Amino acid sequence: MMDLGKYAVEVISAWGVSLALLAGLVWWSVRRGRIVRAELKKVERDHG
């Protein structure tokens, strides 16, 4: 493991927060995509 020196806690915390935010954005995007896809299918079914 690399030596992060006296800022190890800050560096690891920043990485953790960044990864959590990225995971949240991926989850939100996938969830929103499923919702929009379902709404689109409903609109196409009702008007097609």
N, C-alpha and C positions, 0 to 999 in steps of 0.2 A: 504494500500500500504506500502511496506517495505521502511524503511529509508535507502537511499544509501549514505547519508552523502555528503561530499564536492566533491565526484567524480561522482555524479549522472549523470551529462551531459555526461561524458566519458563512463560510463557504459551503459547508454541508447543508446548512439551513436554506441557503439560497437555491442550491440544487434541488432540495426537497420541495420547496415551494414552487419552483419552476416546473418540476415534473408533475406535481399535483395539478397545477393550472393547465398544463398541456393535456393531462388525462381528462380533466373536466371539460375542456373544449372539445376533445374527441367525442366524449360521451354525449355532450349536448348536441353536437353536429349530427351524430348518428341518430339520436332520438328525434331531433327536429326533422331530419330527412325521412324517417319512417312516418311521422305525422303528416308531413306535406305529401308524401307519396300516397298515403291512404286517402287524404282529402282530394287529391287529383283523380284517383280512381273513382271516387264517389261522384265527382263532378262529371267525369267522362261517362259514367254509367247513367246518370240522370239526364244528361243532355245528348247522349249519343245513341 
